[in-house]
Amino acid sequence: MDELIAALTQAGRAVADAELRDAPAHVVELRRTFRAPAGEDATELVLRHTVPDDDHWAQFGPGAVGVGWEGGLSGLAAFIAGEERSRDPQSMATFMRRSAGLWGEAHEAAGASPAVAAEAAARTSAFYAPVQQPN
């Protein structure tokens, strides 16, 4: 990871292959650019996570990686802004469920059938934020 961050810092672009379990490699690409109106500071970070079209994709869709990246980048944004984020488990679960639902909408907008997108989003939500059954 240190090499990835160093490449991003020095060249503005970094690419890494990630192997998860016995699955085909995922490719993560980060690009950093500085774009801002005159007199303002701003950095744009573009993340592209390419995953294989396999059983895992069929089960969870884009939310499988999207929810995790969204949570991580949201935390990074809060840190950079000097904001404190809630560590309340219920608030985090709500964030992840909402994120999974929005990734389901994106999946459908990209061409998945409404049923396939909704089912993948529900499985993603259950993975990241399982509903606790009362005792």
SERO-4910 file (N, C-alpha, C, O; in steps of 0.05 Angstrom, whole numbers):
BEGIN
 pado doro    nc1    nc2    nc3   cac1   cac2   cac3    cc1    cc2    cc3    oc1    oc2    oc3
  Met    A     16    -24      0      0      0      0     17     25      0     10     45    -12
  Asp    A     40     24     14     58     47     14     67     55    -14     69     79    -21
  Glu    A     72     35    -31     81     40    -58     59     53    -74     64     71    -90
  Leu    A     34     44    -70     11     56    -84      8     85    -76      4    102    -94
  Ile    A     10     92    -51      7    119    -42     30    136    -52     26    159    -61
  Ala    A     55    125    -52     78    140    -62     74    146    -92     80    168   -101
  Ala    A     65    127   -108     60    131   -136     39    153   -141     42    170   -158
  Leu    A     18    152   -125     -4    171   -127      7    199   -121      0    219   -134
  Thr    A     23    201   -100     34    227    -92     53    238   -112     52    262   -119
  Gln    A     71    221   -123     92    231   -141     82    235   -170     87    255   -183
  Ala    A     67    215   -180     59    216   -208     30    224   -213     23    231   -235
  Gly    A     14    224   -192    -14    230   -195    -31    207   -205    -55    211   -209
  Arg    A    -19    184   -208    -34    160   -217    -21    135   -205      3    133   -204
  Ala    A    -38    117   -196    -28     92   -185    -47     70   -193    -71     74   -193
  Val    A    -36     47   -199    -52     23   -207    -42      0   -190    -18     -4   -187
  Ala    A    -61    -16   -179    -53    -39   -164    -72    -62   -171    -95    -58   -176
  Asp    A    -61    -86   -171    -77   -111   -175    -82   -121   -147    -64   -122   -130
  Ala    A   -106   -130   -142   -113   -141   -116   -126   -169   -120   -144   -172   -136
  Glu    A   -115   -188   -107   -126   -215   -109   -141   -221    -83   -130   -219    -61
  Leu    A   -166   -229    -86   -183   -235    -63   -190   -265    -65   -202   -274    -84
  Arg    A   -184   -279    -44   -189   -308    -43   -178   -321    -68   -155   -315    -76
  Asp    A   -193   -338    -80   -184   -352   -105   -196   -339   -129   -196   -350   -151
  Ala    A   -206   -314   -127   -220   -301   -149   -199   -288   -168   -176   -284   -160
  Pro    A   -208   -283   -192   -190   -268   -211   -183   -241   -199   -198   -230   -182
  Ala    A   -161   -230   -208   -151   -205   -197   -171   -182   -202   -184   -180   -223
  His    A   -172   -164   -183   -186   -139   -186   -164   -118   -192   -141   -121   -183
  Val    A   -171    -98   -207   -152    -76   -213   -163    -51   -201   -186    -43   -207
  Val    A   -147    -38   -185   -155    -12   -173   -136      9   -184   -112      7   -182
  Glu    A   -149     30   -195   -133     52   -206   -142     78   -192   -166     83   -189
  Leu    A   -123     93   -183   -128    119   -171   -114    140   -187    -91    137   -195
  Arg    A   -128    162   -192   -116    185   -206   -122    210   -189   -144    214   -179
  Arg    A   -101    227   -186   -104    251   -171    -98    275   -190    -78    275   -204
  Thr    A   -116    294   -190   -111    319   -205   -118    342   -187   -134    340   -169
  Phe    A   -106    364   -193   -112    389   -179   -127    407   -198   -116    417   -218
  Arg    A   -153    410   -193   -169    428   -210   -185    446   -191   -201    437   -174
  Ala    A   -182    471   -195   -197    490   -179   -198    517   -192   -179    524   -208
  Pro    A   -219    532   -187   -219    559   -197   -196    575   -186   -185    568   -164
  Ala    A   -188    596   -199   -165    612   -190   -169    620   -161   -191    629   -153
  Gly    A   -149    617   -145   -150    626   -117   -161    605    -98   -161    610    -74
  Glu    A   -169    582   -108   -180    561    -90   -162    536    -92   -150    530   -113
  Asp    A   -161    521    -70   -147    496    -70   -167    473    -73   -188    473    -60
  Ala    A   -162    454    -90   -179    431    -93   -164    408   -105   -145    412   -121
  Thr    A   -171    384    -98   -159    360   -109   -182    342   -117   -201    338   -102
  Glu    A   -180    330   -140   -199    310   -149   -186    283   -148   -164    279   -159
  Leu    A   -199    264   -136   -189    237   -134   -209    219   -149   -232    218   -142
  Val    A   -199    205   -169   -216    188   -185   -208    159   -179   -184    152   -180
  Leu    A   -227    142   -172   -222    115   -165   -237     97   -185   -261    100   -189
  Arg    A   -222     78   -197   -235     59   -215   -227     31   -205   -203     24   -204
  His    A   -247     16   -196   -242    -11   -186   -255    -30   -206   -280    -32   -207
  Thr    A   -239    -44   -221   -249    -62   -242   -250    -90   -230   -230   -100   -220
  Val    A   -273   -103   -232   -276   -130   -221   -285   -149   -243   -297   -141   -263
  Pro    A   -279   -175   -239   -287   -194   -259   -317   -199   -259   -330   -196   -238
  Asp    A   -328   -206   -282   -356   -213   -284   -359   -243   -277   -358   -260   -294
  Asp    A   -362   -247   -251   -362   -275   -241   -386   -279   -222   -404   -263   -220
  Asp    A   -386   -301   -207   -408   -308   -189   -411   -287   -167   -433   -281   -159
  His    A   -388   -276   -157   -389   -255   -137   -404   -230   -147   -420   -219   -133
  Trp    A   -397   -223   -172   -411   -200   -184   -440   -206   -187   -457   -189   -181
  Ala    A   -447   -230   -196   -475   -237   -200   -490   -236   -173   -514   -229   -173
  Gln    A   -477   -243   -152   -490   -244   -126   -493   -216   -114   -515   -210   -102
  Phe    A   -473   -199   -116   -473   -173   -102   -474   -148   -119   -481   -127   -110
  Gly    A   -467   -151   -145   -466   -127   -162   -445   -107   -154   -427   -113   -138
  Pro    A   -448    -83   -164   -427    -62   -159   -426    -54   -129   -405    -43   -121
  Gly    A   -446    -58   -114   -446    -51    -86   -425    -67    -70   -417    -58    -49
  Ala    A   -417    -90    -81   -398   -107    -67   -373    -92    -60   -362    -94    -38
  Val    A   -363    -76    -78   -339    -59    -73   -347    -30    -69   -333    -16    -55
  Gly    A   -369    -22    -81   -377      6    -79   -383     15    -51   -375     37    -43
  Val    A   -397     -1    -35   -404      7     -8   -379     10      9   -377     29     25
  Gly    A   -360     -8      6   -335     -6     21   -319     19     14   -310     33     31
  Trp    A   -316     24    -12   -302     48    -21   -316     73    -12   -304     92     -3
  Glu    A   -343     73    -14   -358     96     -6   -354    103     23   -350    126     31
  Gly    A   -355     82     40   -350     86     68   -322     96     74   -319    115     90
  Gly    A   -302     84     61   -275     92     66   -269    121     56   -257    136     70
  Leu    A   -279    127     32   -275    154     22   -291    175     37   -282    198     40
  Ser    A   -314    168     47   -329    186     64   -314    193     90   -313    216     99
  Gly    A   -302    172    101   -286    176    125   -261    194    119   -254    211    135
  Leu    A   -249    189     96   -226    205     88   -234    234     84   -220    252     93
  Ala    A   -257    239     71   -266    266     67   -272    280     94   -265    304     97
  Ala    A   -283    265    113   -288    277    139   -262    284    153   -260    305    165
  Phe    A   -243    266    151   -217    271    164   -204    295    153   -194    312    167
  Ile    A   -203    297    126   -191    320    113   -205    346    121   -192    367    124
  Ala    A   -231    345    123   -247    369    131   -246    375    161   -256    395    170
  Gly    A   -233    357    176   -231    361    205   -257    355    219   -262    365    242
  Glu    A   -274    339    207   -300    332    219   -298    306    234   -282    289    228
  Glu    A   -315    304    254   -316    279    270   -340    264    260   -362    275    258
  Arg    A   -337    238    253   -359    222    244   -369    205    267   -354    197    285
  Ser    A   -394    199    267   -406    183    287   -395    154    286   -390    143    265
  Arg    A   -390    143    309   -380    116    311   -403     98    321   -399     75    329
  Asp    A   -427    109    322   -450     94    330   -456     72    310   -460     78    286
  Pro    A   -457     47    319   -462     25    300   -488     28    284   -488     20    261
  Gln    A   -509     38    296   -534     41    282   -531     62    259   -542     58    238
  Ser    A   -517     84    265   -513    104    244   -496     93    221   -502     99    198
  Met    A   -476     78    228   -459     66    207   -475     45    191   -472     44    166
  Ala    A   -492     30    204   -508     10    190   -528     24    171   -532     15    148
  Thr    A   -540     46    180   -558     62    163   -544     72    139   -555     71    117
  Phe    A   -520     83    143   -504     93    120   -499     70    100   -503     74     76
  Met    A   -491     47    109   -484     25     91   -509     14     77   -508      7     53
  Arg    A   -532     13     91   -556      4     78   -565     23     56   -573     15     34
  Arg    A   -563     49     62   -570     69     42   -551     68     18   -560     69     -5
  Ser    A   -526     65     24   -506     62      3   -512     38    -15   -511     40    -39
  Ala    A   -518     15     -3   -524     -9    -18   -548     -4    -36   -548    -13    -59
  Gly    A   -568      9    -26   -592     15    -42   -586     33    -65   -596     29    -87
  Leu    A   -569     53    -61   -561     71    -83   -544     57   -103   -546     63   -127
  Trp    A   -527     39    -94   -511     23   -114   -530      5   -130   -525     -1   -153
  Gly    A   -551     -5   -117   -571    -20   -132   -585     -3   -154   -589    -13   -176
  Glu    A   -591     22   -147   -602     40   -167   -582     45   -190   -590     46   -214
  Ala    A   -557     48   -183   -537     52   -204   -534     27   -222   -530     29   -246
  His    A   -536      3   -209   -534    -22   -224   -557    -23   -244   -553    -30   -267
  Glu    A   -581    -16   -235   -604    -16   -254   -600      5   -276   -606     -1   -299
  Ala    A   -591     28   -269   -586     49   -289   -566     41   -310   -566     50   -332
  Ala    A   -547     23   -302   -527     13   -320   -536    -10   -337   -522    -20   -354
  Gly    A   -561    -19   -333   -573    -39   -351   -582    -65   -337   -594    -81   -351
  Ala    A   -577    -68   -312   -588    -92   -298   -618    -90   -296   -629    -68   -294
  Ser    A   -631   -113   -296   -660   -112   -293   -667   -102   -264   -650   -106   -246
  Pro    A   -690    -90   -260   -697    -80   -234   -695   -102   -212   -686    -97   -190
  Ala    A   -705   -126   -219   -704   -148   -199   -676   -156   -192   -669   -160   -169
  Val    A   -659   -160   -213   -631   -167   -208   -617   -146   -191   -603   -153   -172
  Ala    A   -620   -121   -198   -607    -99   -183   -617    -98   -154   -601    -95   -136
  Ala    A   -643   -100   -150   -654    -99   -123   -645   -123   -106   -638   -119    -83
  Glu    A   -644   -146   -118   -635   -170   -103   -605   -168    -96   -598   -175    -73
  Ala    A   -589   -159   -114   -560   -155   -109   -556   -134    -87   -540   -138    -69
  Ala    A   -571   -113    -88   -569    -91    -68   -578   -102    -41   -565    -95    -20
  Ala    A   -599   -118    -39   -608   -129    -14   -586   -148     -2   -582   -147     22
  Arg    A   -574   -164    -19   -552   -182     -9   -528   -165      1   -516   -172     21
  Thr    A   -522   -144    -14   -499   -127     -6   -505   -114     21   -488   -113     38
  Ser    A   -529   -104     23   -537    -91     48   -536   -110     72   -526   -104     93
  Ala    A   -546   -135     67   -545   -155     89   -517   -163     96   -511   -169    119
  Phe    A   -498   -162     77   -470   -168     83   -458   -146     99   -445   -152    120
  Tyr    A   -460   -121     91   -448    -99    105   -462    -91    131   -448    -82    150
  Ala    A   -488    -94    132   -503    -85    155   -525   -104    161   -549    -98    156
  Pro    A   -519   -128    171   -540   -147    177   -560   -136    197   -553   -122    216
  Val    A   -585   -143    193   -606   -134    211   -604   -153    235   -605   -177    233
  Gln    A   -602   -140    258   -601   -156    284   -628   -163    293   -646   -146    295
  Gln    A   -632   -189    298   -658   -199    308   -659   -195    338   -640   -200    352
  Pro    A   -682   -185    348   -684   -181    377   -683   -208    391   -693   -228    381
  Asn    A   -672   -208    415   -670   -233    430   -696   -241    443   -698   -261    457
***
